[in-house]
Structure formats: structure tokens, C-alpha cells
Amino acid sequence: MFFASDNAGPAHPKVMEALIAANDGYAMGYGADPIMDTVRTQIRDVFEAPEAAVYLIINGTAANSVLLASMTQPWQTVFCTECAHIHEDECNAPEFYTQAKLTLVPTANGKMAPDALRTKILGEENRGVHGPQRGPLSITQVTEKGTIYTLDEIQALTATAREFGMQTHLDGARFANALTALDCTPAEMTWKVGVDTVSFGGTKNGALGVEACVIFDPKIAWEFELRRKRGGHLLSKHRYLSAQMQAYLADDLWLDMARSANARCAQLAQGLRQHNAAKIIFEPQANMIFFQMPRREHKRVLDGGAIYYVMNGDPATGDPEEPLIGRLVCDWSMTEEGVSQFLDLLRV
């Protein structure tokens, strides 16, 4: 009954087997390994982008930060939501790598709207040399509230950005979960709707630790390579990243794992709706649920062995009737039985 984070789940056995297979003999380092040649082709095929530049990095914070640094000048600002991972959960790494600032766009259900984005854009680059200049837009898909932008919503945001000469980065830590929920192709969710770069996540979806940085604008590629090296994120024994990504993409394993995680989340949401004391806050669209119930209920479920985050208070102390917000995340390895055990505990 572990629902704290999809980071906490195991790597898929096929990913581990690929690592063991890659650990045989010698291979050139720094991305010159032959497996990376296969991975580059795999990702270009997946995104229907034969000219895309493809690089691997070990975690999502580095992927987001180095990509944004390759798109941003130090005197610019990156536009993102007030709940974006790059704002709330990356210890100012994007600011560190870009030397720029973040401008926060208000949200509804974890998503920004074009009008809200336009208002924030118009609030910058209007003070001449004294103020920050407009940099890129960053969108998170799946959002930090478990919701998903539709293709039309992404296109409307990227079109707004392009009105002002801005590029768009997509933080896709849960890219596969969004993709399978929308039942679309990677191309349809990225470059076909105006996205310029993607942090294509693997770690939260069954990899040991690998993210792909996919760049559709070739002008950014060389600068990314330099910034990745300068920032200390070019692995010498790169084949262990390549092996993970190769296995992740082979035979659509990445999609199967995301579908499983989303299905377990839907099962969990259905059960929560049948519990009178629980209220789902944001409509769950992928593999993450935010819900509210009294402190006493949280405490009872947690004491019974469930593991998840309570976001706004200590479930052990305080008014037992005070409503607290919990977050439940399903990873690829969560089983129907695991969800049923949680729901049985909730109903006691």
C-alpha cells in the first residue's frame, strides 16, 4: 500500500536485465556507446522527428534545468505555473543553471490558461534595460495536481508564447502517463502542437534513473551539449543510461507501464468516491490523486499500514475533524490487490 510517490517504486525487471547485459566488456564513454545509437533512433521514431537531437541525463531536475538553460539568457525570465516542479521542487536549480528568474502564472486545477499566460508575458519586457526580458514557457504534463492539458490547450499556450517570440519546454516527468490517458502520439503532444524541447521521463515510470532530453530545434543542440558537460551531467559510463532507455522503449514497455499505473489510479479514485468522508480535489486524469478527509481518517489509514503524503498538516496531532489533503500516486508496479487493500482499510 505504498502510494507516496512513483519515484519509490522498483525499476522494471527488463530495465535491470538490460543494465546487466550492458555491463559486459568495454564500451566507449560519454554517449559514444553503440546502445546510444539505437536509443537515438528509437526516440526519433517514437516522436516522428528524424532530425531531433536526443541526449540522456540521470534525473528530471537536471533535464529540466539544462534544457531551460539552453533556451534562456540570464537576463530573461521563464514562465511557468505557480505549482510547477521547476518552481516548487528543484531547489532553484533552473535559476542556478539559467541564471534567470521564474515568472509564476496562476492556475486552475494545476493548469495555466492562455489569458493568464498572456497577462504575465505582457507584464515583462516593458521596462527596457531595467527589467527581465521574455524567455521560454515551461509546461508540465502531467501537472503537479494530477491533471492533463489537452492537445488543444497545449497548442493554445504555445501559440500564445510564439506571439511574443518565445519557445516552449515541456516537463514530461510523467510523459507516458499523460500520453496514454490522451490516447495520442508523442508527436501530437509535442512538436505538432508547438513544443520545442521535452524532458522525456523514464525514472518515475519504471526506469532506474534516466531521462531523455529531446530537442526539436537544432539551434539549441550544441549549447545543450556544452551546458550538460559544464553542469556535470555528462556521464562517463553513459552506456548504463542508454541501456535503461533502450529497454524502456522496446516493445512499448514504457506505454504498458503507464497504462498500468493509470488503471490503478482509476481504481483508487473509484473507491475513494464511495467513501463518504473522502473528497477528491482535482479530477484525477493520470496516476495521481489529491483528496481531502478528516485528520482522524488519515491517521486511521496510515496507522493501518498505508503510506502516502499528507500535504498540509500532521495527521497524528490536532483537531481530529480538521480536513487534511492527502496525495496518492500509483506507479507501474502497483497491483489491483494493493489498491483493494487500501480501499478495504479506508472502509473499516
ZIGI-V943130 format. One record per run of one state. SS is the DSSP state (2 for helix, 1 for strand, 0 for the rest). FROM is the first residue (numbers start at 1). LEN is the number of residues. If there is no record, write none. Layout:
SS;FROM;LEN  SS;FROM;LEN
//
This chain:
0;1;1  1;2;1  0;3;10  2;13;10  0;23;11  2;34;13  0;47;6  1;53;5  0;58;2  2;60;12  0;72;4  1;76;6  0;82;3  2;85;4  0;89;4  2;93;6  0;99;2  1;101;5  0;106;2  1;108;1  0;109;2  1;111;1  0;112;2  2;114;9  0;123;5  2;128;3  0;131;2  1;133;8  0;141;10  2;151;13  0;164;4  1;168;5  0;173;2  2;175;8  0;183;8  2;191;3  0;194;3  1;197;5  0;202;1  2;203;3  0;206;5  1;211;5  0;216;2  2;218;13  0;231;8  2;239;35  0;274;5  1;279;2  0;281;7  1;288;7  2;295;9  0;304;3  1;307;1  0;308;1  1;309;2  0;311;12  1;323;7  0;330;6  2;336;12  0;348;1
//
